[in-house]
Each structure stands twice: as structure tokens, then as C-alpha cells.
């Protein structure tokens, strides 16, 4: 099971980025998104609305004490992977990251040094400045060997069907 922790959410500045982190996490195979920083009921409501409409079991939860949360996940046997441009190359390390329970950490504001120390792996999808949304998508794509791209979601109200032009959906 893959879970994602988004650090330092600021609703006035990060609402779209945090929403996109959640959407990518859900669509690319993660089970749950945790976020720290400021609690944002609108973010939670919007993500749960996507889940309600497009299906799946994805969850979202606010975490106040993210350091204690990470330590607790480690005690429960989770492999903690921090996605950072300062980390080791994903393609060289991905084989070591296949685990039953993985907590992926993506930053927002400046990431505290403690995160680098707590993580079992600091992984980079490139050593240039980039978006946490891109890092999460690339990591999940590599982790699931592209199988997440054809994942079927249960309990949907709307399902998008591939088509050459226009938009095609069916109701569940």
C-alpha cells in the first residue's frame, strides 16, 4: 500500500498544488493522502467529491504532528521515501523501494532537515528544481511499472472512456 504525505499545505498559496498532489496520488495508485500545515476542509471536500464521482477507495486526512506521524509509520513497518531533487536517482534505486507499505513524502514549503534524516530513502526524479506533482507522478509510474495507467476504479458515478475526439463518459 502506498500512502502520501504532503508537507506544509498553505490554502492561500498551495490549494491547486495540493489538490493536484491528491489527484495524482489517487489516479496513479496511492491509497491515501495525508497533509500537514494548515487544515483545509475545502481541499478535503473537493478530493472526496472526485472519489465519489470517479470511484475508488482513496482517502485524505490532515496530520498536525508530521514528525510523530512519520516515526509512527516507521514503527508500523512502512518504508519512508522522501521525494527531493537532492536525492538518489530513482532509476538506480527503484528496485530497493518495492515494499508492501510505503509512505511517500512530498514537500511544499522548505522541507526541514529532520525529514531527510527520518526517510529511509531520499529519492530524486531529477536533480533540477521541479514540481512535487511531477515527482509523485513519475515515482508512482515507475513503482507500479505503468500498470496504474489502466487501473479500474470501482463505485464510480462517472467513468471516462478513451476516444479520439471529444469526451465520452458512462454513468455507473
C-alpha positions in Angstrom: 0.0 0.0 0.0 1.3 3.4 -1.0 0.4 6.4 1.1 1.5 10.0 0.5 2.3 12.8 3.0 2.2 16.3 1.6 4.1 18.6 3.9 3.3 22.2 4.7 0.0 22.9 2.9 -1.0 26.6 2.8 -4.5 27.0 1.5 -3.9 30.6 0.4 -0.9 29.6 -1.7 -1.0 25.9 -2.3 -4.6 25.0 -2.9 -4.1 24.0 -6.6 -0.8 22.2 -6.0 -2.1 20.2 -3.0 -5.2 19.4 -5.0 -3.0 18.1 -7.9 -0.9 16.1 -5.5 -4.0 14.4 -4.2 -5.4 13.8 -7.7 -2.1 12.3 -8.9 -1.8 10.2 -5.8 -5.4 8.8 -6.3 -5.1 8.3 -10.1 -1.7 6.7 -10.0 -2.4 4.1 -7.3 -1.9 5.6 -3.8 -4.3 4.6 -1.2 -4.4 7.7 0.9 -3.1 11.3 1.1 -2.1 12.9 4.5 -1.3 16.5 4.6 0.3 18.8 7.2 0.4 22.6 7.5 -3.0 24.2 7.6 -6.1 22.1 7.8 -8.2 22.7 4.7 -11.8 21.5 4.8 -12.3 22.7 1.2 -9.4 20.6 -0.1 -10.7 17.5 1.7 -14.3 18.1 0.4 -13.1 18.6 -3.2 -11.0 15.4 -3.2 -13.7 13.3 -1.6 -16.1 14.7 -4.3 -13.7 13.4 -7.0 -13.6 10.0 -5.3 -17.4 10.0 -5.0 -17.8 10.8 -8.7 -15.0 8.8 -10.3 -14.8 5.9 -7.8 -12.1 4.2 -5.8 -11.3 4.0 -2.1 -8.9 7.0 -1.8 -8.9 8.9 1.5 -7.5 12.2 2.7 -6.5 13.2 6.3 -5.0 16.1 8.0 -1.9 15.5 10.2 -0.8 18.0 12.8 2.4 16.4 14.0 4.0 15.1 10.9 7.3 14.1 12.6 5.5 11.9 15.1 3.3 10.6 12.3 6.4 9.6 10.2 8.0 7.9 13.2 4.8 6.0 13.9 4.6 4.8 10.3 8.2 3.6 10.5 7.3 1.7 13.7 4.4 0.1 11.8 6.8 -1.2 9.1 6.4 1.5 6.4 9.3 2.3 4.2 9.6 6.1 4.2 10.6 7.6 0.9 11.2 11.3 0.6 11.0 12.7 -3.0 13.5 15.5 -3.3 15.7 16.9 -6.1 18.7 16.3 -3.7 18.1 12.6 -3.5 19.5 9.5 -5.2 18.4 8.7 -8.8 15.0 7.0 -9.0 16.0 4.6 -11.8 19.0 3.4 -9.8 17.1 2.9 -6.6 13.5 1.9 -7.6 14.3 -1.8 -7.1 15.1 -1.2 -3.4 11.8 0.6 -2.9 9.4 -2.2 -3.7 7.7 -2.8 -0.3 4.3 -3.7 0.9 3.8 -0.4 2.7 5.4 2.8 1.5 5.0 6.3 2.8 5.9 8.9 0.1 6.8 12.3 1.4 6.5 15.4 -0.9 7.4 18.8 0.2 5.7 22.1 0.0 7.4 24.9 1.8 11.1 24.4 2.8 11.5 20.8 3.9 13.1 20.5 7.4 16.3 18.6 7.8 14.6 16.1 10.0 12.7 14.7 7.0 15.9 13.9 5.2 17.2 12.1 8.3 13.9 10.2 9.0 13.5 9.0 5.5 14.8 5.5 4.6 15.4 6.9 1.1 15.7 10.4 -0.3 14.9 9.9 -4.0 15.2 12.2 -6.9 13.3 12.1 -10.2 15.9 14.7 -11.4 18.4 16.9 -9.8 16.9 20.2 -11.0 14.1 22.2 -9.4 10.7 20.6 -10.3 7.2 20.2 -9.0 6.2 17.8 -6.3 3.3 16.8 -8.5 5.7 15.7 -11.3 7.9 13.9 -8.8 5.0 12.0 -7.4 3.6 11.0 -10.8 7.0 9.8 -12.0 7.7 7.9 -8.9 4.3 6.1 -8.9 4.6 5.4 -12.6 8.0 3.7 -12.0 6.8 2.0 -8.8 3.8 0.4 -10.4 5.5 -0.3 -13.7 2.9 1.7 -15.6 0.1 -0.7 -14.5 -1.6 2.2 -12.7 -2.4 3.8 -16.1 -5.1 1.2 -16.8 -6.4 0.8 -13.2 -10.1 0.4 -12.9 -11.9 2.2 -10.1 -15.0 0.7 -8.5 -18.1 2.5 -7.2 -17.9 5.3 -9.9 -20.8 7.6 -10.9 -18.9 8.7 -14.0 -16.3 6.8 -16.0 -14.2 8.3 -18.7 -13.9 6.3 -21.9 -11.0 6.7 -24.3 -11.9 8.4 -27.6 -10.1 10.0 -30.4 -12.1 13.3 -30.3 -14.4 14.9 -27.8 -15.4 13.5 -24.5 -17.0 10.2 -23.8 -18.3 9.0 -20.4 -20.7 6.5 -19.0 -22.7 6.6 -15.8 -22.1 4.0 -13.1 
